[in-house]
């Protein structure tokens, strides 16, 4: 049996649609359950940020997770396939009436993604103070907590509504199929079969 960890929400539904195309049958989670068993598969509904931990520790063989989460956590997982769903961008946002001054001795950035932010500004040789926040990130530059934010953007409407503008796209992200390296060895045949089947239906 292959155990597959899916992120809760829209990406889980989009991923299940891919599996439905592959196997030509419905995969539907009961509202109250976090586990769905279907044939030789067991699907787990997991918080997106936790999927690398499930796969890394072999509680799941395969996971579907955003590239942003993979890059932020730096987990040692094999990336099998870009599924082309859950597309978004990682952007720098600032108040509409300001400009971002890269010549400042230090720029204060509010974000959930500390590692991605540090890496980007380090490559630009710009000193940053990263302020880790867990929500309402758009508020930070409006009240002087930060000069700018780094956040996930799908349409840009949330930044727009909060008086911010996008000044730079750091990276793009989409959902990837990843696997545990040991599982890939021990269940190689099943892994390659599902990889090939999924690749056919998404290409």
C-alpha positions as CSV (number, residue, x, y, z in Angstrom):
1,X,0.0,0.0,0.0
2,X,1.2,3.5,-0.9
3,X,0.5,6.2,1.7
4,X,0.0,9.6,0.2
5,X,-0.1,12.8,2.3
6,X,-2.3,15.6,0.8
7,X,-2.5,19.2,2.0
8,X,-5.9,20.3,3.3
9,X,-8.0,22.6,1.2
10,X,-8.1,23.3,-2.5
11,X,-4.9,21.5,-3.5
12,X,-6.2,18.3,-1.9
13,X,-9.3,18.4,-4.0
14,X,-7.3,19.2,-7.2
15,X,-4.9,16.4,-6.4
16,X,-7.7,13.9,-5.9
17,X,-9.1,15.0,-9.2
18,X,-5.8,13.9,-10.8
19,X,-6.0,10.5,-9.1
20,X,-9.6,10.2,-10.3
21,X,-8.4,10.7,-13.8
22,X,-5.7,8.1,-13.3
23,X,-7.9,5.4,-11.8
24,X,-11.2,6.5,-13.4
25,X,-13.1,6.4,-10.0
26,X,-14.0,8.9,-7.4
27,X,-11.8,9.6,-4.3
28,X,-14.0,11.4,-1.8
29,X,-13.0,12.3,1.8
30,X,-15.7,12.2,4.5
31,X,-15.9,15.6,6.1
32,X,-14.9,14.2,9.5
33,X,-12.1,11.9,8.4
34,X,-8.5,12.6,7.8
35,X,-7.8,9.2,6.3
36,X,-9.2,7.8,3.0
37,X,-8.4,4.2,2.0
38,X,-9.1,3.3,-1.6
39,X,-7.7,0.1,-3.2
40,X,-3.9,0.0,-2.7
41,X,-3.8,3.6,-1.6
42,X,-4.2,5.4,1.7
43,X,-4.6,9.2,1.6
44,X,-3.9,11.4,4.6
45,X,-5.2,14.9,5.0
46,X,-2.4,17.0,6.6
47,X,-1.6,20.6,7.2
48,X,0.5,21.8,4.3
49,X,3.5,22.8,6.4
50,X,3.5,19.3,8.1
51,X,3.6,17.2,4.9
52,X,7.5,17.2,4.6
53,X,7.6,15.9,8.2
54,X,5.2,13.1,7.4
55,X,7.1,12.0,4.3
56,X,10.5,12.5,5.8
57,X,9.6,10.3,8.8
58,X,7.9,7.7,6.6
59,X,4.4,8.2,8.0
60,X,3.7,8.7,4.3
61,X,5.5,7.4,1.2
62,X,4.5,10.3,-1.0
63,X,3.3,13.8,-0.4
64,X,1.9,16.7,-2.4
65,X,3.3,20.0,-1.2
66,X,4.0,23.5,-2.5
67,X,7.5,24.3,-3.7
68,X,7.4,27.3,-1.3
69,X,7.1,24.9,1.7
70,X,9.8,22.7,0.4
71,X,12.2,25.6,-0.2
72,X,11.4,27.1,3.2
73,X,12.0,23.9,5.1
74,X,14.8,22.5,3.0
75,X,13.6,18.9,3.7
76,X,15.7,16.1,2.2
77,X,12.9,14.7,-0.1
78,X,13.0,13.5,-3.7
79,X,11.0,15.8,-5.9
80,X,9.2,13.5,-8.4
81,X,6.9,15.8,-10.4
82,X,5.6,19.4,-10.7
83,X,1.8,18.8,-10.7
84,X,1.1,22.3,-12.1
85,X,-1.7,23.0,-9.5
86,X,-1.7,25.5,-6.6
87,X,0.2,28.0,-8.5
88,X,1.3,31.2,-6.7
89,X,4.1,33.6,-6.4
90,X,6.3,34.7,-3.5
91,X,6.5,38.5,-3.6
92,X,7.8,41.6,-1.8
93,X,5.1,44.0,-0.9
94,X,5.3,47.6,0.4
95,X,2.8,50.4,1.0
96,X,1.6,52.0,-2.2
97,X,2.9,55.5,-1.3
98,X,6.5,54.2,-0.7
99,X,9.5,52.8,-2.6
100,X,11.8,50.1,-1.3
101,X,15.3,51.5,-0.7
102,X,17.8,48.7,-1.1
103,X,20.6,51.1,0.0
104,X,19.4,51.2,3.6
105,X,21.8,49.8,6.1
106,X,19.1,47.3,7.1
107,X,15.7,46.5,5.7
108,X,13.0,45.2,8.0
109,X,11.0,42.4,6.4
110,X,7.9,40.8,8.0
111,X,7.2,37.3,6.7
112,X,6.2,33.7,7.5
113,X,9.1,32.5,5.2
114,X,12.2,33.4,7.0
115,X,14.6,31.2,5.1
116,X,13.4,32.1,1.6
117,X,13.6,35.8,2.6
118,X,17.1,35.6,4.1
119,X,18.4,33.6,1.1
120,X,17.0,36.1,-1.4
121,X,18.3,39.3,0.3
122,X,21.6,37.5,1.0
123,X,22.0,36.9,-2.8
124,X,21.4,40.6,-3.3
125,X,24.0,41.5,-0.6
126,X,21.3,43.4,1.3
127,X,21.2,43.3,5.1
128,X,17.8,42.4,6.5
129,X,16.1,42.1,9.8
130,X,13.5,39.3,9.4
131,X,10.4,39.6,11.7
132,X,8.6,36.3,11.8
133,X,4.8,36.6,11.8
134,X,2.1,34.0,11.5
135,X,-0.8,36.0,10.1
136,X,-2.0,39.5,9.1
137,X,1.4,40.1,7.6
138,X,0.0,43.0,5.4
139,X,-0.4,45.1,8.6
140,X,3.3,45.2,9.5
141,X,4.5,47.9,7.0
142,X,1.3,50.0,7.6
143,X,2.1,50.4,11.3
144,X,5.9,50.7,11.1
145,X,6.8,47.2,12.2
146,X,8.5,46.5,8.9
147,X,9.6,48.3,5.7
148,X,8.2,45.5,3.6
149,X,6.7,42.0,3.6
150,X,7.5,38.8,1.8
151,X,4.3,36.7,1.3
152,X,2.5,34.2,-0.9
153,X,0.4,35.9,-3.6
154,X,-2.2,34.2,-5.8
155,X,-4.1,37.2,-7.3
156,X,-2.5,40.2,-5.5
157,X,-6.0,41.3,-4.3
158,X,-5.2,40.9,-0.6
159,X,-2.2,43.2,-0.8
160,X,-4.2,45.6,-2.9
161,X,-7.1,45.7,-0.4
162,X,-4.6,46.5,2.4
163,X,-2.9,49.4,0.6
164,X,0.2,47.5,-0.5
165,X,1.8,47.0,-3.9
166,X,4.0,44.2,-5.3
167,X,7.5,45.5,-6.1
168,X,9.3,42.2,-6.8
169,X,8.5,38.6,-7.4
170,X,11.1,36.4,-5.6
171,X,9.9,33.0,-6.8
172,X,7.0,31.1,-8.2
173,X,5.5,28.0,-6.6
174,X,3.2,25.1,-7.4
175,X,2.4,21.8,-5.9
176,X,5.0,19.0,-6.3
177,X,4.8,15.3,-5.8
178,X,7.6,14.3,-3.4
179,X,8.6,11.1,-1.9
180,X,10.7,9.6,0.9
181,X,14.1,8.4,-0.4
182,X,13.9,5.0,1.5
183,X,10.3,4.5,0.3
184,X,11.5,5.1,-3.3
185,X,13.9,2.2,-2.9
186,X,11.6,-0.2,-1.1
187,X,8.5,0.6,-3.2
188,X,10.2,1.7,-6.4
189,X,7.8,-0.2,-8.7
190,X,4.6,1.3,-7.2
191,X,6.3,4.8,-7.1
192,X,7.3,4.7,-10.8
193,X,3.9,3.4,-11.8
194,X,2.0,6.2,-10.1
195,X,4.6,8.8,-11.3
196,X,4.1,7.6,-14.9
197,X,0.3,7.5,-14.7
198,X,0.1,11.0,-13.1
199,X,2.5,12.5,-15.7
200,X,0.3,11.2,-18.5
201,X,-2.9,12.8,-17.2
202,X,-1.3,16.2,-16.4
203,X,0.7,16.6,-19.5
